[in-house]
Amino acid sequence: MAADTERSRTAAGVRFTEYSPEGGELAAWIDENSVNMQNGACGRPGLIVSPWFRLTVGGEEIPCYAAKTTRDPHSFAWIETDEETFPLEIAVVTDRERTLNAVLPESAGVTAESDGCAVRAWIPSCGSFTFTFDRDNARDGSFRPLTVMVKPRERAEVPEGYREIILDPREYADGALTFDEPRTICRFRAGVYGVDSVRIEADDVTLFFEPGVLLEARSAAQGGGRERDHVFICHNRRHIRILGRAALDLARRDPAGVVFDFAGIRDIEFSGFTVLNANSWTCCFTNCRDLLVRDLLLIGYRTFSDGVMLSDCADAVVRGCFVRTGDDALEIKSTSSGAVRTDNVLFENNAVWTDKGVAYGCIYESNFDQQNVTWRHNSVGYALADWSEHLGCVSVSIRGDRPEVEDRDLCFEDIEIYSTRCSVATVVMHKGGSVRDIVFRHIHAREMKLNPAVAPGPIVLNVKNEENRPASAFRLGKLTFADISWNGHRLTPESAEADIVFDIPADFPSDRSVIFVGDEAGNSDPA
């Protein structure tokens, strides 16, 4: 099976940098990043040309890069293409003889063959595709993967009545990248930019980054307050677009603030960014409405480098992203004063690897109610975190400072998990609150290996009661588990007593009658 040569030529790679350390310099790059888990900036760039892979499409070279993760470097490449080019034939050459394990997610249906150092694969559609290697009895296949992002070309036409501003690559310090003129489209030409912050202070602003823009985050901008520590800042605006194919490297920026701080925005689209070495929460949306986040590539390893976090957002979609983080990946929270309440949120067609946190979930912070959120048609490549019983590939975790706050009507469905060291699903109540009407449906883990000293089972329901509150501070309602499996074992009503760990205090007002277990069709009955 081979793609037509003429069609293959319509695919193009994205080139960000020529930095290619070798020998001792490469070892120093790996070591410097690997020890910098939380505090302090690195002396070297965090993005390098990958020495482990070469990639071509139709005989044309596609640049491959690498960034550090908690374990080892993760390589990646971008291919911009058109829908009519599929199936897209790609060729991968590895630095040494390696055995192809799987192309994830498996449900994407990539056909691949390998021989020694050569891999040929046929990509059926746009998406993210991660090539994994060298799985055997001693190794799980997660070492030094390659993720190939195949996405349509990004374009940004100048709307009628808009003014176009062209920016060229150079150093931009002291808040020079502040956009305060409405109805403008600001086009960043390809090249390297030194930035301390990028601020949008007007409505109807589009920032478009040509393929090959590399933003290197420098020290924080001058000024007072925590806001100066954020990199991208936009508050209380309307009709904002941030599009293109830029890479943002934060290896040389100290942990402070967050990376993307978007708050109080009505109608925002954010797409196409590659973010590496995030120094804090990566993409933070607070009190936003009418939100579309798509086609992001996030690779981080620092503690608290959460991927995409929606806090008190409504009418939002997060789609087509690949996220590997040093913390939780794609999540909702409630951290704000409550100008907007979480409602009508969808995460779909995303792929996640987690080194230290949860893949998908409603995570901990819970100032206000959160409802009507769906995680659908997503995948987990490797969930490597195994340090706490609260961790899960999918999770509902409520802090519950106020017992009346509720997480309800949340649905996790059609989740593919390749390999996990944490539980498949967890529901955790820390201090109080209410959790009800949560659905886990069509979730399948090919491989689950738990440390029994940490994770008590494949599905864990846990009331921690960390502040020794009365049982009345907790309310647990209907939880549905339908068509769930791991290691070839399927959850059934008969196996639920053993498979679902119900870890609650003796005086807790709920019992296992809140648990409903279903069949392969998704029908459910009390466990």
C-alpha positions in Angstrom: 0.0 0.0 0.0 1.6 3.3 -1.0 0.4 6.9 -1.3 0.5 8.6 -4.6 3.8 10.5 -5.0 2.2 13.7 -6.2 -0.1 13.7 -3.3 2.7 13.1 -0.8 4.5 16.2 -2.0 1.7 18.3 -0.7 2.8 17.4 2.8 5.4 19.7 4.5 7.3 19.6 7.7 7.8 22.4 10.2 11.3 23.5 11.1 11.9 25.2 14.4 15.7 25.1 15.2 19.1 23.8 14.1 20.4 23.2 17.6 21.9 19.7 17.5 24.1 18.8 20.4 26.3 15.8 20.1 28.4 13.6 22.4 29.1 15.2 25.7 27.0 18.2 24.9 24.0 15.9 24.3 24.6 14.1 27.5 24.8 17.4 29.4 21.6 18.5 27.7 19.8 15.4 28.9 21.3 15.6 32.4 20.5 19.3 32.9 16.9 18.8 32.0 16.5 15.6 33.9 17.5 17.1 37.3 15.5 20.3 36.8 12.2 18.9 37.9 10.7 21.9 39.5 12.9 24.8 40.4 15.2 26.9 38.3 15.8 27.5 34.6 18.2 25.6 32.4 21.3 27.1 30.8 20.6 25.4 27.5 17.7 25.5 25.1 15.1 22.8 25.8 14.4 22.0 22.2 16.9 20.1 20.0 17.1 18.3 16.7 16.4 14.7 17.5 19.5 12.5 17.1 17.3 9.4 17.4 15.0 9.7 14.3 14.9 10.8 10.7 11.6 11.2 8.9 10.6 11.6 5.3 7.4 11.9 3.3 7.5 11.3 -0.4 11.3 11.6 -0.3 11.2 15.0 1.5 12.8 15.4 4.9 10.5 16.3 7.8 12.4 17.8 10.7 12.3 15.8 13.9 12.9 17.4 17.3 13.2 16.2 20.9 12.3 17.6 24.3 12.8 16.2 27.8 10.2 14.3 29.8 10.3 12.9 33.3 11.9 9.8 32.0 13.9 10.4 28.8 13.6 12.5 25.6 10.4 12.4 23.6 10.9 13.1 19.8 8.2 14.7 17.7 7.6 16.1 14.2 4.9 18.2 12.5 3.5 17.4 9.1 1.1 19.9 7.6 -1.0 18.4 4.8 -4.3 18.5 3.0 -7.2 16.0 3.4 -6.8 14.6 -0.1 -3.3 13.4 0.6 -4.4 10.4 2.6 -3.3 7.7 3.1 0.0 9.4 3.8 3.1 7.2 3.5 6.0 8.1 5.8 9.4 6.6 6.4 11.2 6.6 9.7 14.9 5.8 10.2 16.1 5.2 13.8 19.6 5.8 15.1 20.1 2.1 15.8 18.2 -1.1 15.2 14.9 -1.0 17.1 11.8 -3.1 17.1 8.6 -1.3 16.4 6.1 -2.0 19.2 2.9 -0.2 18.3 1.7 3.1 16.8 -0.6 4.8 19.3 -3.5 5.2 19.5 -4.1 1.7 18.1 -7.7 2.8 17.2 -6.2 5.2 14.7 -5.6 2.3 12.4 -2.0 3.1 11.3 -0.5 0.3 9.1 3.2 0.0 9.7 6.1 -2.4 9.0 9.7 -2.3 10.2 13.0 -3.9 9.4 16.1 -3.0 11.5 16.4 0.7 11.5 13.6 1.4 9.0 9.9 1.9 9.5 7.3 2.5 6.9 3.8 3.6 7.9 0.6 4.7 6.2 -1.3 7.4 8.1 -5.0 7.3 7.3 -6.1 10.7 8.5 -5.1 13.8 10.5 -4.2 13.2 14.1 -1.3 12.5 16.4 0.5 9.2 16.0 3.1 7.9 18.4 5.6 5.3 17.4 6.8 3.1 20.3 9.7 0.7 20.3 11.6 -2.2 22.0 8.9 -3.8 24.1 10.0 -7.0 25.7 9.9 -8.8 29.0 12.1 -6.2 30.7 10.8 -3.0 28.9 7.3 -1.7 28.4 7.9 0.0 25.1 7.7 3.6 26.4 11.4 4.4 26.0 12.2 7.2 23.5 9.1 7.4 21.4 8.4 9.5 18.3 5.1 11.5 18.0 4.1 12.6 14.5 1.5 15.4 14.4 -0.4 15.3 11.1 -2.7 18.3 10.8 -4.2 20.5 8.1 -2.3 23.7 7.2 -3.2 26.7 9.3 -4.2 29.8 7.5 -5.3 33.3 8.6 -6.9 35.6 6.1 -7.1 39.3 6.9 -10.8 40.0 7.6 -12.4 43.1 6.0 -11.8 46.1 8.2 -8.8 44.6 10.0 -5.3 46.0 10.0 -2.4 43.6 9.4 0.8 44.0 11.5 3.9 42.0 10.5 6.5 41.1 13.1 10.0 39.8 12.4 12.1 37.5 14.6 14.3 39.3 17.3 14.4 40.0 21.0 11.2 41.5 22.4 11.7 42.6 26.0 9.9 44.7 28.7 6.4 43.9 27.4 7.1 45.0 23.8 4.7 42.4 22.5 1.5 44.1 23.7 -1.4 44.2 21.3 -3.9 46.9 22.3 -5.4 47.9 19.0 -8.8 46.2 18.1 -9.5 44.6 14.8 -5.9 43.7 14.0 -4.2 40.5 12.7 -0.6 40.3 13.8 1.5 37.9 11.7 4.8 36.5 13.2 7.3 35.6 10.5 9.2 32.3 10.9 12.3 32.6 13.1 13.5 32.8 16.7 11.9 35.3 19.1 13.1 36.1 22.6 10.0 37.0 24.6 9.2 37.9 28.2 5.5 38.2 27.7 2.8 38.5 25.0 -0.2 40.5 26.0 -3.6 41.0 24.2 -5.4 44.1 25.5 -8.1 44.6 22.9 -11.1 42.8 21.4 -11.0 41.3 17.9 -7.3 40.4 17.8 -5.7 37.5 15.9 -2.1 36.4 16.4 -0.9 34.2 13.6 2.4 32.4 13.8 3.9 31.2 10.5 5.3 27.6 10.5 8.7 27.7 12.1 8.2 30.4 14.7 10.2 29.5 17.8 9.5 31.6 20.9 12.1 31.3 23.6 10.8 32.6 27.0 13.2 34.8 28.8 12.9 36.3 32.3 9.6 37.7 33.4 8.5 41.2 32.4 9.0 44.0 34.8 6.1 45.3 36.8 4.1 44.4 40.0 1.9 41.4 40.8 1.8 37.8 39.8 0.5 38.7 36.3 4.0 39.7 35.2 5.1 36.1 35.6 2.7 34.8 32.9 3.9 34.4 29.4 0.7 34.9 27.3 -1.9 37.1 29.0 -5.4 38.0 27.8 -8.1 39.0 30.2 -11.7 40.1 29.7 -11.7 40.4 25.9 -13.8 39.1 23.0 -13.1 37.4 19.7 -9.5 36.3 20.2 -7.6 34.0 17.8 -4.2 32.5 18.4 -3.3 30.3 15.4 -0.4 28.9 13.5 2.6 26.6 14.1 4.7 28.2 16.8 6.9 26.4 19.3 7.3 27.9 22.8 10.3 26.7 24.8 10.4 27.5 28.6 13.5 25.7 29.6 15.3 28.9 30.5 12.5 30.5 32.4 12.2 30.1 36.2 8.9 28.6 37.5 6.5 31.4 38.2 2.9 32.4 37.2 1.5 30.2 34.4 2.3 29.9 30.7 -1.0 30.8 29.0 -3.2 32.9 31.2 -6.6 33.4 29.5 -9.4 34.7 31.8 -12.8 36.2 31.2 -12.7 35.8 27.4 -15.8 35.4 25.3 -15.1 33.6 22.0 -11.5 32.4 21.8 -9.8 29.9 19.5 -6.3 28.6 20.4 -4.6 26.1 18.1 -1.4 24.7 16.6 1.1 25.5 19.4 3.9 23.3 20.6 4.8 24.0 24.2 7.9 22.5 25.7 9.3 22.5 29.3 6.4 24.3 30.8 7.5 26.0 34.1 4.0 25.9 35.6 0.4 25.2 34.5 0.6 25.3 30.8 -2.8 26.4 29.2 -5.1 27.9 31.8 -8.6 29.2 30.8 -10.6 30.7 33.6 -14.2 32.1 33.4 -14.1 31.8 29.6 -17.1 31.1 27.3 -17.2 29.9 23.6 -13.8 28.3 23.7 -12.1 26.1 21.1 -8.7 24.6 21.9 -7.3 22.3 19.2 -4.2 20.7 17.8 -1.8 21.5 20.6 1.4 19.5 21.2 2.5 19.8 24.9 5.6 18.1 26.2 6.6 18.9 29.8 8.3 17.3 32.8 8.4 19.9 35.6 6.1 19.4 38.5 2.8 21.4 38.1 3.2 21.5 34.3 -0.5 20.6 33.8 -1.6 20.5 30.2 -5.0 22.1 29.4 -6.9 23.3 32.4 -10.4 24.7 32.1 -11.5 26.4 35.3 -15.1 27.6 35.5 -15.5 27.6 31.7 -18.7 27.0 29.6 -19.4 26.0 26.0 -15.9 24.8 25.4 -14.2 22.1 23.2 -10.7 20.7 23.5 -9.9 18.6 20.5 -7.0 16.9 18.6 -4.2 17.6 21.1 -1.2 15.4 22.2 -0.2 16.0 25.8 2.6 14.6 27.9 3.1 16.3 31.2 4.8 16.3 34.6 1.3 16.6 36.1 -2.3 16.2 35.1 -3.1 16.5 31.4 -6.6 17.5 30.3 -8.8 18.6 33.2 -11.5 20.8 34.6 -11.2 22.7 37.9 -13.1 25.4 39.7 -10.6 27.9 41.1 -12.3 31.3 40.4 -14.7 33.7 42.0 -17.5 32.1 39.9 -18.3 34.6 37.1 -18.8 31.6 34.9 -19.8 28.0 36.0 -18.5 24.9 34.3 -21.1 23.7 31.8 -21.2 22.1 28.4 -17.6 21.1 28.0 -16.2 18.5 25.6 -12.7 16.9 25.4 -12.5 14.7 22.3 -9.9 13.0 20.0 -7.0 13.8 22.3 -4.0 11.6 23.1 -2.3 11.7 26.5 0.8 10.3 28.2 1.1 10.9 31.9 4.4 10.7 33.8 3.2 12.0 37.2 -0.5 12.8 37.2 -4.0 12.0 35.9 -4.8 11.8 32.2 -8.4 13.1 32.1 -10.6 14.4 34.9 -12.3 16.8 37.2 -9.3 17.5 39.4 -9.4 18.6 43.1 -10.1 22.4 43.1 -13.8 22.9 43.6 -15.0 26.4 44.5 -18.3 25.9 42.5 -20.4 23.3 40.9 -19.2 21.6 37.7 -21.6 19.9 35.4 -22.2 18.5 31.9 -18.6 17.6 30.9 -17.7 14.8 28.5 -14.4 13.2 27.8 -15.0 11.2 24.6 -12.9 9.3 22.0 -9.6 10.0 23.8 -6.6 7.8 24.4 -3.9 7.2 27.0 -0.6 5.9 25.6 1.4 5.3 28.8 0.2 6.3 32.3 3.4 6.0 34.2 2.5 7.6 37.6 2.2 5.2 40.5 3.0 7.3 43.6 -0.6 7.7 45.0 -3.8 5.8 45.3 -5.8 8.8 44.0 -4.3 8.6 40.5 -6.3 7.2 37.6 -6.4 7.4 33.9 -9.8 9.0 34.4 -10.7 10.6 37.7 -13.2 12.7 39.6 -11.4 14.3 42.5 -13.2 16.9 44.6 -11.5 18.9 47.3 -14.9 19.8 48.9 -14.1 22.7 51.2 -17.9 23.5 51.1 -20.2 20.5 51.3 -22.8 22.0 49.1 -20.5 22.2 46.0 -21.3 19.4 43.5 -19.5 17.6 40.6 -22.3 16.1 38.6 -23.2 14.8 35.1 -19.7 14.0 34.1 -19.1 11.3 31.4 -15.9 9.4 30.4 -16.5 7.3 27.3 -14.6 5.5 24.6 -11.2 5.8 26.2 -8.4 3.6 24.9 -5.6 2.9 27.4 -2.5 1.2 26.1 -0.5 0.7 29.3 -1.1 2.0 32.8 0.6 1.8 36.2 -2.3 3.5 38.0 -5.9 2.6 38.4 -8.2 2.8 35.3 -10.7 5.0 37.2 -10.8 6.8 40.5 -13.4 8.9 42.4 -11.9 10.7 45.4 -13.5 13.0 47.9 -10.9 14.8 50.0 -12.7 17.1 52.5 -16.4 17.0 51.6 -18.8 18.0 48.8 -21.1 16.1 46.5 -20.3 13.8 43.6 -23.2 12.2 41.6 -24.3 11.0 38.2 -20.8 10.1 36.9 -20.6 7.7 33.9 -17.6 5.6 33.0 -18.4 3.8 29.7 -16.4 1.9 27.1 -13.0 2.2 28.7 -10.4 -0.5 27.9 -6.9 -0.9 29.2 -4.8 -3.3 27.2 -2.2 -3.5 30.1 -2.5 -2.5 33.7 0.3 -3.2 36.2 -0.4 -1.9 39.7 1.8 -1.6 42.7 -0.5 -3.0 45.4 1.3 -1.0 48.1 0.0 2.2 46.3 -3.0 1.4 44.1 -5.6 -0.9 45.8 -7.4 -1.9 42.6 -8.4 -1.1 39.0 -11.4 1.1 40.1 -11.1 3.0 43.4 -13.8 5.0 45.2 -12.2 6.7 48.1 -13.5 9.1 50.8 -10.4 10.5 52.4 -12.0 12.9 54.9 -8.7 14.7 55.3 -10.1 17.2 58.0 -12.1 14.7 60.0 -15.5 16.2 59.1 -18.9 14.8 59.9 -20.3 12.3 57.4 -22.9 14.8 56.5 -20.3 16.9 54.7 -20.1 14.1 52.0 -22.7 13.1 49.5 -22.0 10.4 46.9 -24.7 9.6 44.3 -25.0 7.3 41.3 -21.8 6.1 39.6 -22.2 4.0 36.4 -19.5 1.7 35.1 -20.4 0.1 31.7 -18.1 -1.9 29.4 -14.9 -1.5 31.4 -11.9 -3.9 30.9 -8.2 -4.3 31.7 -5.7 -7.1 31.0 -8.5 -8.9 29.1 -10.7 -9.0 32.2 -14.2 -7.3 31.9 -16.0 -5.7 34.8 -19.4 -7.4 35.4 -22.0 -7.1 38.1 -20.7 -10.4 39.5 -17.1 -9.2 39.7 -17.8 -5.7 40.9 -17.4 -6.6 44.6 -13.8 -7.5 44.0 -13.0 -5.1 41.1 -14.3 -1.9 42.6 -12.6 -0.8 45.8 -15.1 1.1 48.0 -12.8 2.7 50.6 -15.0 4.8 52.9 -15.3 5.5 56.6 -17.6 3.3 58.6 -20.2 6.0 59.3 -20.4 7.2 55.7 -24.0 7.7 54.6 -23.7 5.9 51.2 -23.0 2.3 50.5 -22.3 0.2 47.4 -25.9 0.7 46.2 -24.7 3.9 44.4 -22.7 1.7 42.1 -24.3 0.6 38.8 -22.4 -1.9 36.5 -23.3 -2.4 32.9 -22.7 -4.7 30.0 -20.9 -4.2 26.7 -23.8 -2.3 25.3 -23.7 0.2 28.1 -26.8 -1.0 29.9 -26.4 -0.9 33.7 -27.9 -2.3 36.9 -27.0 -2.0 40.6 -23.8 -3.8 41.4 
